Amino acid sequence: MKPTNRNYRATFIVDNRGKEDTVEQIIDGVKKEIAALGGSVSAVDNIGKKDFIRVTDRKLTGAPYVHVDFSAPAEAPAQLKEKLRLNSSVYRTFIVSA
């Protein structure tokens, strides 16, 4: 039996300092991770660079934000956060149910 998919909106803060990858290439990698978990991406919205309100790293005062709307099984958001935790190109990940 196929599990039912739920809709989610993820916000990623991308850190591409010192890397040759562009924001689009990093998001393509994130989309592949979502597909590997059985999800499908419906929309990607690159918001652009925004300054942080609370700066935790003096060398990083702002970064590009990207919204990704996707549908996936219920366990996918936790698995996606865990996989992206190890990815140095994704600074923060926020996932909410849409």
C-alpha positions in Angstrom: 0.0 0.0 0.0 1.4 3.4 -1.0 1.7 5.9 1.9 -0.2 9.1 1.4 1.8 12.2 0.7 1.4 15.5 2.6 2.3 19.0 1.4 5.2 20.8 3.0 6.9 24.2 2.6 10.6 24.2 3.4 12.8 27.3 3.8 16.5 26.8 3.3 19.2 29.3 4.2 22.0 28.6 1.7 25.7 29.1 2.6 27.8 29.1 -0.6 30.8 31.1 0.8 34.0 29.8 -0.6 32.3 27.3 -2.9 32.0 27.3 -6.6 28.4 26.0 -6.4 25.6 28.5 -7.2 22.4 28.7 -5.2 20.6 27.0 -8.0 23.0 24.1 -8.0 22.7 23.6 -4.3 18.9 23.7 -4.5 19.1 21.1 -7.3 20.9 18.9 -4.9 18.2 19.4 -2.3 15.5 18.6 -4.9 17.4 15.3 -5.5 17.3 14.5 -1.8 13.6 15.2 -1.7 13.0 12.9 -4.7 15.2 10.2 -3.0 12.8 10.3 0.0 9.8 9.7 -2.3 8.7 13.3 -2.6 8.1 15.6 -5.5 8.8 19.3 -5.7 6.0 21.5 -6.9 7.5 25.0 -6.6 10.9 26.7 -5.9 11.1 30.4 -4.9 14.5 32.0 -4.6 13.8 35.0 -2.3 17.4 36.3 -2.4 19.9 37.4 0.2 18.5 38.7 3.5 20.4 39.9 6.5 20.0 38.0 9.7 18.3 39.6 12.7 20.4 37.6 15.1 23.9 37.0 13.9 25.5 33.8 15.3 28.6 34.0 13.1 30.3 37.3 12.5 31.5 36.2 9.1 28.0 35.3 8.0 25.6 38.2 8.5 23.2 37.3 5.8 22.5 34.6 3.2 20.2 33.6 0.4 16.8 32.2 1.4 14.9 29.7 -0.8 11.3 28.4 -0.4 10.6 24.9 -1.7 7.1 23.5 -1.8 6.9 19.7 -2.0 4.8 16.7 -1.2 6.2 13.7 0.5 5.4 10.9 3.1 5.0 12.0 6.7 8.4 10.7 7.8 10.3 12.6 5.0 10.7 16.0 6.7 12.7 14.5 9.6 14.8 12.4 7.3 15.4 15.4 5.0 16.5 17.6 8.0 18.9 14.8 9.1 20.5 14.5 5.6 20.8 18.2 5.2 22.3 18.7 8.6 25.4 17.0 7.2 25.5 19.3 4.1 27.7 22.3 4.7 26.0 24.3 1.8 22.7 24.4 3.7 23.1 26.6 6.7 19.5 26.2 8.2 16.4 24.2 7.3 12.8 25.0 8.3 10.0 22.7 7.3 6.3 23.3 8.0 3.2 21.4 6.9 1.3 23.4 4.3 
